[in-house]
Structure formats: structure tokens, C-alpha cells
Amino acid sequence: MQIKLTAPPLLKHETALPASKSISNRALIIHALTKGKDMPQNISDCDDTFVMVRALTQSEETVDIMAAGTAMRFLSAYYATHEGTHVLTGTDRMKQRPIGILVEALRNLGARIEYMEKEEHEKVFFLFYTNSFLIKRRKKEIGVYNILGMGKGHIAKMLALETIVVAGTSIGLGLLLGLLFSKLMWLLLTRMINYDVRM
């Protein structure tokens, strides 16, 4: 049996979700990533959601997420897909919460992240993100892998393997083409300088 699945040309759907902090922050991030025109309605009025809205609607370099741990993690991943320099900071208690696993995963995907204070914690750290070719071109593909159940470690290994294969192929082709065309280039060079070549 063969089943053929075809995506419709246009998807349009309205979903009424509860105004929870978790769902509201995810809806705001999805809205920002898709560059939607209409802001999500009926979102939570808690501090975490307020911080998220402020960060996504204002173009400030330094973002104070106060005590919003969810906002810290979501915004770290969000800024990793955008060009620019951003500083994320928070309360003293927030700065003691670990974030090393997320930072390492984003670094493996191409983001450039530097801590301004103590390593492995959310001590006002400096995030310098370059919109790398990998993140810019393949963020949707990586997102699908994540939805399908692939962990960050598996995705990082896959990307590392692809990098090794591409590098090996490039080096191999470079050496092969160099051997093939070295004689030809030598003959052209000697002809240009009128050098008498005797075989």
C-alpha cells in the first residue's frame, strides 16, 4: 500500500488556547519567527509574558528578563537566529540558574555566545550572534527534526558529520583538480613568458 500526502497551498486556522504562561510565550515566539501581522490574543498577563512581549517588540540591545526563566531560554534561542548583538540579564537569583546545556547546543548550531560573568550560569552574559549560513538556511529543517523527536545531541552529531563530509569532499576535489590541471597551467605559464619547453 502506498499513501501520497500533499500539503495544501494555504493553511489558515484559528485556535483558542488557554491564557497560560507557557502557551503564551510559545505563541509569541512562533508569531515573531513567522513575522505574523496580528499579535496573539488572550495571552497571559504574568511577568514572564510581559518580558517576552517587550523583548520582541522593542529593538533594545540589552534585554532585562527579570526573573523570567522561560523568557531567558526562549529569547536565547530566538536571538540565535537573528543578526545583531544582544545582552540578556536578569535578577540576582536568575543569574544563578544554569543555562550551560542550552548555550552549548546553540554554539554547536553556529551561534557565537560569550559569558560576561561566571560560566555556566545566567550571569549577565554577552550574546553575539552572527546569522550563520547554517542557522539561516536550515532552521526550519532543524526544527522539524526536533519535533520528530531528535535530541540536540543527535542534531549536533548530524551537523558535525555533514561538516566533515563536506570538508573531506572539498579537499579531495581540490587535490584531484590540482593534479589534473597542474600540467596545463604550467604549459600556459611557460607559453606566456616565452619559455622553451622541451619534452
Backbone torsions as a table, in degrees:
resi	resn	phi	psi	omega
1	MET	NA	135.3	177.0
2	GLN	-120.9	134.5	179.4
3	ILE	-119.1	125.1	179.7
4	LYS	-104.6	122.6	-179.9
5	LEU	-109.5	128.8	180.0
6	THR	-126.9	128.0	179.6
7	ALA	-73.4	140.6	177.1
8	PRO	-67.9	154.2	-179.1
9	PRO	-65.7	-24.6	-177.6
10	LEU	-145.7	132.6	175.8
11	LEU	-112.8	124.1	178.6
12	LYS	-140.3	119.4	-175.7
13	HIS	-152.5	143.3	175.9
14	GLU	-113.9	130.1	-178.9
15	THR	-126.4	128.7	177.6
16	ALA	-92.5	111.7	-178.0
17	LEU	-110.1	153.0	176.9
18	PRO	-66.6	150.1	-176.0
19	ALA	-83.0	60.3	177.6
20	SER	-91.2	157.4	179.5
21	LYS	-61.3	-45.3	-176.7
22	SER	-62.4	-48.8	-179.0
23	ILE	-68.7	-39.6	-178.6
24	SER	-60.9	-45.7	-178.8
25	ASN	-66.0	-38.4	177.6
26	ARG	-67.3	-39.6	177.9
27	ALA	-64.1	-38.5	179.1
28	LEU	-66.5	-40.3	178.9
29	ILE	-66.8	-43.3	177.7
30	ILE	-61.0	-42.0	178.4
31	HIS	-60.8	-42.4	-179.5
32	ALA	-68.5	-41.2	-178.9
33	LEU	-67.0	-35.2	-178.9
34	THR	-89.5	-0.4	179.8
35	LYS	55.2	45.7	180.0
36	GLY	-68.8	155.7	-178.6
37	LYS	-89.5	-39.5	-176.8
38	ASP	-98.2	124.0	178.6
39	MET	-66.8	145.8	175.5
40	PRO	-59.2	140.8	-178.9
41	GLN	-102.3	164.5	177.1
42	ASN	59.1	37.6	179.4
43	ILE	-84.3	165.0	-177.7
44	SER	-65.4	150.5	178.1
45	ASP	-104.5	22.8	-180.0
46	CYS	-80.9	169.9	-177.8
47	ASP	-62.8	-37.7	-179.3
48	ASP	-59.8	-43.2	-179.8
49	THR	-71.7	-37.8	176.4
50	PHE	-59.3	-44.3	179.0
51	VAL	-62.1	-41.9	-179.0
52	MET	-64.1	-45.8	179.3
53	VAL	-61.0	-44.7	-179.3
54	ARG	-62.4	-42.5	-178.5
55	ALA	-67.4	-36.6	-175.4
56	LEU	-83.2	-18.0	-177.7
57	THR	-105.2	-12.0	178.9
58	GLN	-115.4	148.4	-177.3
59	SER	-103.8	52.8	179.3
60	GLU	-88.8	144.0	179.8
61	GLU	-73.3	-38.4	178.6
62	THR	-101.9	125.8	-178.0
63	VAL	-116.9	118.1	177.7
64	ASP	-95.3	109.7	-178.0
65	ILE	-92.5	6.1	177.9
66	MET	54.7	-116.0	-178.7
67	ALA	-110.6	21.1	-174.9
68	ALA	-87.6	94.1	-179.9
69	GLY	-65.4	-38.0	178.3
70	THR	-63.1	-42.6	179.5
71	ALA	-63.6	-38.1	178.7
72	MET	-58.9	-46.3	-177.2
73	ARG	-73.1	-43.6	-179.7
74	PHE	-65.0	-42.9	-178.2
75	LEU	-70.6	-32.3	176.3
76	SER	-60.4	-46.4	178.4
77	ALA	-69.2	-36.7	-179.5
78	TYR	-65.0	-47.9	-179.1
79	TYR	-66.7	-21.9	179.2
80	ALA	-67.9	-16.8	179.3
81	THR	-101.4	8.2	-177.5
82	HIS	-129.1	144.5	177.5
83	GLU	-69.9	151.3	175.0
84	GLY	126.2	176.9	179.3
85	THR	-115.1	131.7	-177.1
86	HIS	-137.5	143.2	175.3
87	VAL	-117.7	120.6	176.8
88	LEU	-104.6	130.7	179.1
89	THR	-141.9	174.6	-178.8
90	GLY	-164.8	-164.0	179.3
91	THR	-70.3	167.1	179.2
92	ASP	-59.6	-38.7	178.6
93	ARG	-66.8	-39.0	179.0
94	MET	-64.0	-36.2	-178.7
95	LYS	-66.8	-12.4	-179.9
96	GLN	-94.6	-6.4	-177.7
97	ARG	-82.8	137.0	-176.2
98	PRO	-70.1	143.7	177.6
99	ILE	-143.1	9.4	-173.9
100	GLY	-59.3	-37.7	-178.0
101	ILE	-64.5	-44.2	178.8
102	LEU	-65.6	-44.5	-179.7
103	VAL	-60.7	-42.8	-179.5
104	GLU	-65.2	-39.2	178.3
105	ALA	-64.1	-42.0	178.7
106	LEU	-67.3	-36.6	176.4
107	ARG	-63.1	-40.7	179.0
108	ASN	-64.7	-25.6	179.2
109	LEU	-89.6	0.3	174.0
110	GLY	115.0	-5.0	179.9
111	ALA	-76.2	144.5	175.6
112	ARG	-101.9	114.3	-175.7
113	ILE	-128.9	133.4	177.5
114	GLU	-130.5	134.5	175.5
115	TYR	-80.5	138.7	176.3
116	MET	-91.1	-19.1	178.3
117	GLU	-132.2	-136.3	-172.1
118	LYS	-64.8	130.1	179.2
119	GLU	-63.4	149.1	175.2
120	GLU	76.6	0.3	178.1
121	HIS	-130.3	165.2	-176.5
122	GLU	-83.2	47.1	175.0
123	LYS	-77.4	114.3	-179.7
124	VAL	-2.4	83.7	-177.2
125	PHE	-105.1	151.2	-174.4
126	PHE	-91.3	123.9	179.8
127	LEU	-111.2	111.4	176.5
128	PHE	-111.4	108.8	-175.3
129	TYR	-108.5	131.0	169.4
130	THR	-107.6	134.9	-177.4
131	ASN	-75.1	80.6	-174.2
132	SER	-63.3	156.9	-179.8
133	PHE	-58.0	-39.5	-177.8
134	LEU	-63.1	-50.7	-177.7
135	ILE	-67.5	-41.6	-175.5
136	LYS	-66.6	-41.4	-174.9
137	ARG	-88.1	-23.7	-169.7
138	ARG	-124.9	13.5	-176.5
139	LYS	-64.7	-34.3	178.1
140	LYS	-68.4	-41.6	179.0
141	GLU	-62.6	-43.5	178.9
142	ILE	-64.8	-36.7	177.1
143	GLY	-62.8	-39.5	177.3
144	VAL	-64.1	-42.6	177.4
145	TYR	-58.0	-41.4	-179.4
146	ASN	-65.6	-41.6	178.8
147	ILE	-64.0	-36.0	-179.0
148	LEU	-74.8	-4.5	173.6
149	GLY	110.9	-0.2	178.1
150	MET	-72.7	130.0	178.6
151	GLY	-77.5	169.7	-179.9
152	LYS	-62.0	-36.3	178.9
153	GLY	-64.0	-42.2	179.6
154	HIS	-65.0	-42.7	179.3
155	ILE	-64.0	-42.4	179.1
156	ALA	-62.7	-41.2	178.7
157	LYS	-64.7	-41.0	179.3
158	MET	-62.0	-45.0	179.8
159	LEU	-66.7	-38.1	178.0
160	ALA	-64.5	-41.4	178.9
161	LEU	-64.2	-41.5	177.9
162	GLU	-62.0	-41.0	179.3
163	THR	-62.6	-42.2	178.9
164	ILE	-63.8	-43.3	-179.8
165	VAL	-63.6	-44.9	179.7
166	VAL	-63.8	-43.6	179.4
167	ALA	-63.4	-44.7	179.3
168	GLY	-62.7	-41.9	178.9
169	THR	-64.1	-42.5	-179.9
170	SER	-63.2	-44.5	179.3
171	ILE	-64.5	-44.1	-179.9
172	GLY	-61.8	-46.0	178.7
173	LEU	-64.9	-37.8	178.6
174	GLY	-61.8	-44.6	178.6
175	LEU	-65.2	-42.9	-178.7
176	LEU	-63.8	-47.6	178.9
177	LEU	-65.6	-33.6	177.0
178	GLY	-63.5	-42.4	178.0
179	LEU	-66.3	-38.9	-177.2
180	LEU	-70.0	-38.2	-173.2
181	PHE	-102.0	-1.8	-178.9
182	SER	-62.3	-44.9	179.1
183	LYS	-63.4	-43.8	-179.3
184	LEU	-62.2	-43.8	-179.9
185	MET	-66.3	-35.0	177.6
186	TRP	-64.9	-42.0	178.5
187	LEU	-65.5	-41.2	178.4
188	LEU	-64.4	-40.8	-179.8
189	LEU	-64.9	-44.8	179.9
190	THR	-65.6	-34.4	177.9
191	ARG	-67.3	-37.3	-179.8
192	MET	-66.0	-33.0	-178.5
193	ILE	-100.2	10.2	177.6
194	ASN	57.2	42.8	178.3
195	TYR	-90.9	132.0	-177.5
196	ASP	-79.0	113.2	179.7
197	VAL	-100.5	122.8	179.2
198	ARG	-109.4	124.5	179.1
199	MET	-86.3	NA	NA
